[in-house]
Amino acid sequence: MKKILIGLALAWLCAGCESFLDSDLLTNKTTENFPATETEAQEMVTAIYSQLLFESPETSSSFFIAQLASDDCLGGNLSYSNNCATNFLMYKDNLNGLSGLWSRCYKLINRANSAISNIDNVASWSAQAERDRLMGEAHFLRAMAYYELVQVFGGVPLRTEAMSTNTLPRASVDEVYAQIASDLRQAIGLMPAQIYTEGSSLAGHATKYAAEALMARVFLFYTGRYAQDALPDGTSKDDVIGWIDDCVYNSGHDLVDDQRNLWAYTNQTTEENARDLRYQYVIDNGLKWVGNSSVETLFANKHNLKSNWTYTWWSNTCAQFFSPSADNYDQVESYPFGTGWGAGPVSPAMISEWQDWSAKQTFTDGFTEDPRLTGSVWSYKALDPNNEGNVLMDCSLDESEPTYTVSYRYYEQTGYHQKKYININACNASGNIEAFGKVLYPGITTQTSQQLLQIADLIHIRFADVLLMQSELKEDAEGLNRVRARSHLAPVAYSLEAIKNERRWELCFEAIRWWDMLRWSGPSLEEAGDLLNKQAGFDVINAAEVKPMVQFDYKKRLQETQGYWPIPQTEVDLTNGVIEQNPGWEPSAQFTDWNNL
């Protein structure tokens, strides 16, 4: 039967900050006549990528969920901020809070299904390799979407046919993982053995090596979380080791010289015109941003300066949400860091654990502490709302850090925010402060809000993670010590405990810790619950008042939900119960306000 393809918005960002594909909407196209050419097939696959981007991370992204749910960050934001505090506590203000994530992933899956089913409509290809690349990317992206869904919700309806509208029950977790593994095998076999760094016309596209790395991540999560030895399709540990070794030894991916240079706060634009506002930490440590699509990045969301108030997702919206909030924001006082929505303040318990761990390590090259701590955390002095100089909380890890005035409305302010995904400012040629992306690429946009101007990649997979997964899979210290050496840490013998620590500090604030906690805990979730319950014994600033951190039994809540969030209730209702709700999401699990906990 002929099916109509309507409204495929083609605007996935490719090479560089500003290079991306612009195309008209595809209307009046059907599976009988589209794609007819290689160019149309490329457009069809490009349309899949657009669904990786999200306007509101709090409702549309597992990245936001994982960032706030782990023991690295608190919830933050306003007292009644349902999507910030509730991701942190595994409560929701309503059971449709993640409908954006559900719909975004299924839009991606539908577009991938259409591509996989119809790419062979193309009568003539410039080369077989181009057809295979596009088919491989479609399988990779479908695997990514199902992996996001199954991690957040557990079993979900499994749709693999183009434009399918049948009402389907939830597939089992095993069935979903079998599909993910099958798609990744296809992707590994079809995509070329090459990488795309900055300047390539294909920068931002998936590669064979990204698929190999994602297969390792999927394998480690599934086998740990569900206490299995292999993926449901029969993919074994030896299979995965073969792929991860190929990625490590043959891909050309590598670690950049200093991990801190991956993050946009080290960009040269922030320093060049800054005069007296230069960020002393960057200068003192000789840091310089390597830019987007570095040799360390295997796969990332790409962003540019084309955002407006209708299409905000071209900017890295996570930076806006994870930036601290202030009612009387002073750009000079906190330069180069910008203001935002105040989600995910860093937990003081995490900082204490990191400092204790660092103190027990042996360092090389004259270092005496882990440079990633000050490189990953903005430790500002939190002042009282009247700005009279009465320090409520002096959390400085580095005296050169800029100060910051606490907002009277906001909750769980700790004096710590992460630096990896945060709004970054710079001075333009006139000395005025603007978002760094606008200064780096002047003349492209008339927008002024920093919310629309954050161009840093949101990295899904990077090479340090690959090396640590390789060590964990092979139970040897080669990859582990390669990551440690970059941060001037002496080599250690392999142990799972060493892997756990290194992954936490190397990959903090990259939305990986939460999933690591779940997989290392197994079906009981005991270990994750115990780790979460350590978030106590320190003070926070709630509405400009210093108060003890709320006492909450995270372990109990985690086990009630089994680590899954609610299926959007609209999906349950529309299917008359064919799709069943997850346990632990009855009316008593509704959140109204921090003050009611």
C-alpha positions in Angstrom: 0.0 0.0 0.0 1.3 3.5 -0.9 2.1 5.6 2.2 2.5 9.4 2.2 5.6 11.0 3.7 4.6 14.4 5.1 6.6 17.1 6.8 10.1 15.6 7.2 11.9 18.7 8.5 15.4 18.6 7.1 17.8 20.6 9.2 20.4 18.3 10.8 23.7 20.1 11.5 26.7 18.7 9.7 30.2 20.1 9.5 31.3 23.0 11.7 29.2 25.5 13.6 27.3 26.9 10.7 27.4 24.3 7.9 24.2 22.3 7.9 21.6 21.0 5.4 18.8 23.3 4.5 16.0 21.9 2.5 12.3 22.4 1.8 9.8 20.2 3.6 9.1 17.0 1.8 5.4 17.0 1.0 3.5 15.0 -1.5 6.1 12.3 -1.4 5.2 8.7 -1.1 7.0 5.4 -0.6 6.5 4.8 -4.3 8.5 7.9 -5.5 10.7 8.8 -2.6 13.7 8.6 -2.4 14.2 8.5 -6.1 17.8 9.8 -6.1 20.9 9.6 -4.0 20.4 13.2 -2.9 16.9 12.4 -1.7 18.2 9.4 0.2 20.8 11.6 1.9 18.0 14.1 2.8 15.9 11.2 4.2 18.7 10.1 6.5 19.5 13.7 7.5 15.9 14.1 8.6 16.4 11.3 11.2 19.3 13.2 12.8 17.1 16.2 13.5 15.2 14.1 16.1 18.3 13.8 18.3 17.9 17.4 19.2 15.5 18.5 21.9 13.9 21.9 22.8 13.4 21.2 26.5 15.9 18.7 28.1 13.8 18.3 31.2 10.9 16.7 29.3 12.5 15.4 26.1 15.9 13.9 27.0 17.4 11.1 28.9 20.5 13.2 29.2 18.7 15.5 31.6 17.2 12.6 33.6 20.5 10.9 34.1 22.3 14.1 35.0 19.9 14.9 37.9 19.2 11.3 39.0 22.7 10.3 39.8 24.7 11.1 43.0 26.8 13.7 41.2 24.1 16.4 41.1 21.1 17.6 43.1 17.8 18.7 41.6 18.0 22.4 42.0 15.9 25.1 40.5 12.7 26.5 42.1 10.8 25.0 45.0 8.0 24.0 42.7 10.2 23.0 39.8 8.6 19.7 39.0 10.9 18.6 36.3 14.2 19.5 38.0 13.6 18.3 41.6 11.5 15.3 40.5 14.0 13.8 38.2 16.4 14.0 41.1 13.9 12.2 43.4 12.1 9.9 40.8 8.9 11.7 41.4 6.8 13.5 38.7 4.3 16.3 38.9 2.2 14.4 36.4 2.5 11.2 34.5 2.9 12.9 31.1 6.1 14.7 32.1 8.2 12.7 29.7 5.9 12.6 26.7 8.4 14.8 24.8 11.0 12.1 25.1 8.6 9.4 24.1 7.3 11.2 21.0 10.8 12.4 19.9 12.2 8.9 20.0 9.3 7.4 18.1 9.5 10.2 15.5 13.2 9.2 15.0 12.3 5.5 14.9 9.5 6.2 12.3 11.9 8.2 10.1 14.6 5.5 10.4 12.0 2.8 9.5 11.1 4.7 6.4 14.7 5.1 5.4 15.5 1.4 6.0 12.4 0.3 4.0 12.7 2.7 1.1 16.4 3.6 0.5 16.5 0.9 -2.2 14.0 2.9 -4.2 17.0 4.8 -5.5 17.7 3.5 -9.0 21.3 4.6 -9.3 24.1 5.2 -6.7 27.4 6.9 -7.2 28.9 4.0 -5.3 27.6 1.1 -3.3 29.5 2.5 -0.3 27.2 5.5 -0.2 24.1 3.4 -0.1 25.6 1.3 2.7 26.7 4.3 4.7 23.1 5.8 4.7 21.6 2.4 5.5 24.1 1.9 8.3 23.4 5.3 9.8 19.6 4.7 9.8 20.2 1.4 11.7 22.5 3.2 14.2 20.1 6.0 14.9 17.2 3.6 15.4 19.3 1.6 17.9 20.1 4.8 19.7 16.4 5.7 20.0 15.4 2.3 21.3 18.3 2.3 23.7 17.1 5.6 25.2 13.6 4.4 25.5 14.4 1.0 27.1 16.8 2.6 29.6 14.2 5.1 30.7 10.9 3.1 30.5 11.9 -0.6 30.3 10.1 -2.6 27.6 8.4 -0.4 25.0 6.3 -1.1 21.8 8.7 -2.3 19.1 8.0 -0.7 15.8 10.2 -1.7 12.8 7.9 -1.2 9.9 7.6 2.1 8.1 4.6 4.3 8.9 3.1 1.6 11.2 0.1 2.8 13.2 -1.0 -0.4 14.8 -1.6 -0.4 18.6 1.2 -2.6 20.0 1.7 -3.7 23.6 5.0 -3.2 25.3 7.7 -5.6 24.1 9.9 -7.2 26.7 13.2 -5.7 27.7 14.9 -8.7 26.0 13.0 -8.2 22.8 14.0 -4.5 22.7 17.7 -5.3 23.3 17.7 -7.9 20.7 16.5 -5.3 18.2 19.1 -2.8 19.3 21.9 -5.4 19.0 20.6 -6.4 15.5 20.6 -2.8 14.4 24.1 -2.2 15.7 25.4 -5.3 13.9 23.9 -3.9 10.7 25.5 -0.5 11.3 28.9 -1.9 12.1 28.8 -4.0 8.9 27.6 -1.2 6.6 29.3 2.0 7.7 32.8 2.8 6.4 35.8 2.4 8.6 36.7 6.1 8.9 36.1 9.1 11.2 34.8 12.6 10.5 36.5 15.4 12.4 36.0 19.1 12.2 36.0 20.4 8.6 34.7 17.1 7.1 31.4 17.5 5.2 30.2 14.5 7.2 31.2 15.8 10.7 28.4 14.8 13.1 27.4 11.7 11.2 27.6 8.3 12.8 30.5 5.9 11.9 31.4 2.3 12.2 33.4 3.1 15.3 30.6 4.9 17.0 28.4 1.8 16.4 31.2 -0.4 17.9 31.4 1.8 21.0 27.6 2.0 21.4 27.5 -1.8 21.2 30.0 -2.1 24.0 27.9 0.4 26.1 24.7 -1.5 25.4 26.3 -4.9 26.2 27.8 -3.6 29.6 24.5 -2.0 30.6 22.2 -5.0 29.6 24.4 -7.7 31.1 25.0 -5.8 34.3 21.5 -4.5 34.9 19.8 -7.8 34.2 22.5 -10.2 35.3 23.1 -11.8 31.9 26.2 -13.1 30.1 25.2 -12.0 26.6 22.8 -9.9 24.7 19.5 -11.5 23.8 20.5 -12.0 20.1 23.5 -14.0 21.2 26.1 -11.2 21.0 28.8 -12.4 23.3 31.5 -10.7 25.4 34.1 -11.9 22.9 32.2 -10.3 20.0 32.1 -7.0 21.8 35.8 -7.1 22.8 36.6 -7.6 19.1 34.6 -4.5 18.2 36.0 -2.4 21.0 39.5 -3.4 20.2 38.9 -2.4 16.5 37.7 1.0 17.7 40.7 1.5 20.0 43.5 0.3 17.8 42.2 1.1 14.2 39.8 4.0 14.3 42.3 6.9 14.6 40.3 8.3 17.6 42.5 9.4 20.4 42.5 11.4 23.7 43.1 15.1 23.4 46.1 16.4 25.4 44.1 17.8 28.3 40.6 16.7 29.2 39.7 20.2 30.1 40.2 21.4 26.6 37.1 19.4 25.5 34.8 22.0 27.3 33.8 25.3 25.8 34.9 27.4 28.8 38.5 27.0 27.6 37.7 28.7 24.2 40.1 31.3 23.0 37.4 33.9 22.2 36.6 34.2 25.9 40.1 35.4 26.5 41.1 37.4 23.4 39.0 40.5 23.9 38.3 40.2 27.6 40.7 42.8 28.9 40.4 42.7 32.7 37.7 39.9 32.6 40.0 37.1 31.5 39.2 33.8 33.2 42.4 33.3 35.2 41.9 29.5 35.6 42.2 29.0 31.9 45.3 31.3 31.6 47.1 29.7 34.6 46.6 26.2 33.2 47.4 27.0 29.6 44.1 25.6 28.4 42.7 26.0 24.9 39.4 24.5 23.5 39.9 21.9 20.8 36.6 22.9 19.3 33.7 20.6 18.2 34.2 17.3 16.4 37.5 16.7 18.0 39.5 13.5 17.6 38.2 12.3 21.0 34.5 12.6 20.0 32.9 9.5 18.5 29.3 10.8 18.4 27.6 14.0 19.5 24.6 16.3 18.9 25.7 19.2 16.8 24.5 22.8 17.4 24.7 26.2 15.7 23.6 29.8 15.8 20.4 29.4 13.8 18.2 29.1 17.0 15.2 31.4 17.5 12.3 31.4 19.9 10.4 29.0 17.6 13.4 26.6 17.1 15.5 26.8 20.3 17.0 23.3 19.9 19.7 24.3 17.5 21.4 25.7 20.5 22.7 23.4 23.2 19.8 23.8 25.6 21.4 21.6 28.2 23.8 24.5 28.9 20.9 26.8 29.6 19.3 24.3 32.1 22.5 23.4 33.9 23.7 27.0 34.4 23.1 28.6 37.8 20.1 31.0 38.4 20.2 34.5 39.7 17.7 37.3 40.0 20.3 40.0 40.0 22.8 38.5 37.6 26.0 40.3 37.1 27.8 39.2 33.9 31.1 40.7 35.1 30.9 39.1 38.5 30.6 35.6 37.1 32.5 35.9 33.9 32.8 33.8 31.7 29.9 31.8 33.1 26.3 32.7 32.2 23.0 32.4 34.0 20.4 29.8 33.3 17.7 27.7 35.0 19.7 26.4 37.9 19.2 22.7 37.4 21.7 20.1 38.6 23.9 21.9 41.2 26.8 19.7 42.1 26.5 17.7 45.3 28.9 18.6 48.1 29.0 14.9 49.0 30.4 14.2 45.5 33.1 16.9 45.9 34.1 15.5 49.3 34.4 11.9 47.8 36.5 13.2 44.9 38.8 15.1 47.2 39.3 12.0 49.4 39.9 9.8 46.4 42.4 12.3 44.9 44.3 12.5 48.2 45.0 8.8 48.0 46.4 8.8 44.5 50.0 9.0 43.2 50.6 11.7 40.6 53.2 12.4 38.0 54.7 15.5 36.4 54.6 17.5 39.6 50.8 17.3 40.1 49.4 16.9 43.6 45.7 16.6 42.9 43.3 15.5 40.1 43.1 18.4 37.7 39.7 17.2 36.5 38.1 18.3 39.7 38.7 22.1 39.3 38.4 21.5 35.5 34.9 20.1 35.8 33.4 22.1 38.7 32.8 25.9 39.1 33.3 26.4 42.8 31.9 29.9 43.5 31.4 31.8 46.7 27.6 31.9 47.3 26.7 35.3 48.9 23.6 36.4 50.7 20.7 38.0 48.6 21.5 41.5 49.9 25.1 41.2 48.6 26.4 42.6 51.9 29.5 40.3 51.9 28.2 37.8 54.5 29.4 34.6 53.0 26.8 31.9 53.5 28.9 29.3 51.8 32.5 29.4 50.7 33.0 26.4 48.4 36.0 27.6 46.5 38.3 24.8 45.2 40.3 27.5 43.5 40.6 31.1 44.7 40.7 32.4 41.1 37.1 31.3 40.4 34.6 34.1 39.8 32.0 34.9 42.5 28.3 34.6 42.1 25.3 36.0 43.9 22.7 33.6 45.1 19.1 34.1 43.9 16.5 34.3 46.6 14.0 32.1 44.8 16.1 29.1 44.0 16.6 25.8 45.8 19.5 23.5 46.5 22.2 26.0 45.7 25.5 24.4 46.9 28.2 26.7 45.7 29.1 24.2 43.0 28.1 24.0 39.3 29.6 21.9 36.6 31.6 23.5 33.8 31.2 20.9 31.1 27.7 22.0 29.9 27.1 25.6 31.1 26.4 28.9 29.3 29.7 30.5 28.3 30.2 34.2 27.6 32.9 36.2 25.8 33.8 39.8 25.1 33.2 41.0 21.6 35.6 43.4 19.8 33.8 46.3 21.4 34.3 44.9 24.9 30.6 43.9 25.4 29.8 40.6 26.9 27.9 38.1 24.7 27.6 34.4 24.3 30.9 32.9 23.1 29.4 31.4 20.0 28.2 34.7 18.7 31.6 36.3 19.3 33.4 33.3 17.7 31.2 33.5 14.6 30.1 37.2 14.3 27.5 38.4 11.9 25.5 35.2 11.7 22.6 36.0 14.0 20.9 39.0 15.5 19.7 37.0 18.5 21.0 38.2 21.9 19.8 35.7 24.4 22.6 33.3 25.5 19.9 30.6 25.6 19.9 30.6 21.8 23.7 30.9 21.3 25.4 27.9 22.8 27.2 26.0 20.1 29.2 23.4 22.0 28.6 19.7 21.0 26.6 17.6 23.4 28.9 14.6 23.4 27.2 11.1 23.6 30.4 9.0 23.2 34.0 10.0 23.5 37.2 8.0 23.4 38.0 8.1 27.1 34.8 6.2 27.7 35.8 3.7 25.0 39.1 3.0 26.7 37.5 2.5 30.1 34.9 0.1 28.5 37.7 -1.8 26.9 39.5 -2.2 30.2 36.3 -3.3 31.9 35.4 -5.8 29.2 38.9 -7.3 29.1 39.6 -6.9 32.8 43.0 -5.3 32.1 44.4 -1.9 33.0 45.7 -0.7 29.6 42.8 1.6 28.7 42.3 2.6 32.3 45.9 3.7 32.7 45.9 5.5 29.4 43.0 7.7 30.7 44.7 8.2 34.1 48.0 9.2 32.5 46.3 12.1 30.7 45.4 13.5 34.0 48.8 12.9 35.5 47.8 9.9 37.6 50.2 7.1 38.1 49.2 3.6 36.7 47.3 1.1 38.8 46.5 -2.6 38.6 43.1 -3.5 37.2 40.2 -3.8 39.5 36.5 -3.1 39.0 36.7 -0.6 41.9 39.4 1.3 39.9 37.2 1.3 36.9 34.2 2.6 38.9 36.2 5.5 40.3 37.9 6.4 37.0 34.6 6.4 35.2 33.0 8.6 37.8 35.6 11.3 37.8 36.5 11.2 34.1 32.9 11.1 32.8 31.2 13.2 35.5 28.3 15.5 34.3 28.1 13.7 31.0 24.9 11.8 31.9 26.7 8.4 32.2 27.1 8.0 36.0 23.4 7.1 36.5 23.4 4.3 34.0 26.7 3.0 35.5 25.2 2.9 38.9 22.2 0.9 37.7 24.2 -1.6 35.8 26.7 -2.2 38.6 23.8 -2.7 41.0 22.2 -5.5 39.1 18.5 -6.4 39.4 18.4 -5.7 43.2 19.6 -2.0 42.8 21.1 -2.3 46.3 24.4 -0.6 45.4 22.8 2.3 43.6 20.3 2.9 46.4 23.1 3.0 49.0 25.1 5.4 46.9 22.1 7.7 46.4 21.4 7.7 50.2 24.9 9.2 50.8 23.6 12.6 49.6 23.1 13.9 53.1 25.0 15.6 55.9 25.6 18.9 54.2 23.8 22.3 54.0 22.2 23.9 50.9 20.7 27.3 50.2 17.0 27.2 49.7 15.3 30.5 48.9 18.4 32.3 50.4 18.2 30.4 53.6 20.9 27.9 54.7 19.2 24.6 55.5 20.2 20.9 55.9 19.8 18.9 52.8 16.4 17.2 52.8 16.5 13.6 54.1 15.0 11.3 51.5 15.1 7.5 51.1 16.3 7.3 47.5 16.9 3.6 47.8 13.3 2.9 48.7 12.1 5.0 45.9 14.5 3.5 43.4 13.4 0.0 44.3 9.7 1.0 44.1 10.2 2.1 40.5 12.9 -0.4 39.6 14.8 2.6 38.1 12.1 3.3 35.4 10.2 6.5 34.8 6.4 6.6 34.0 5.2 5.7 30.5 3.3 8.9 29.4 -0.2 8.4 30.8 -1.7 9.6 27.5 -0.1 6.5 25.8 -1.7 4.2 28.4 -5.1 5.9 28.0 -5.0 6.0 24.2 -4.4 2.2 24.0 -7.1 1.4 26.6 -4.4 -0.2 28.8 -2.7 -2.3 26.1 0.4 -0.3 27.1 0.7 -0.8 30.8 2.1 1.7 33.3 5.4 1.1 35.2 5.2 0.1 38.9 5.7 2.8 41.5 3.8 5.6 39.7 0.6 5.6 41.5 -0.9 8.9 42.8 1.3 8.9 45.9 4.3 9.4 43.7 3.2 12.8 42.6 5.4 15.8 43.6 4.0 19.2 44.5 6.7 21.2 46.2 10.1 20.7 48.0 8.5 22.1 51.2 6.1 19.1 51.3 8.8 16.4 51.4 
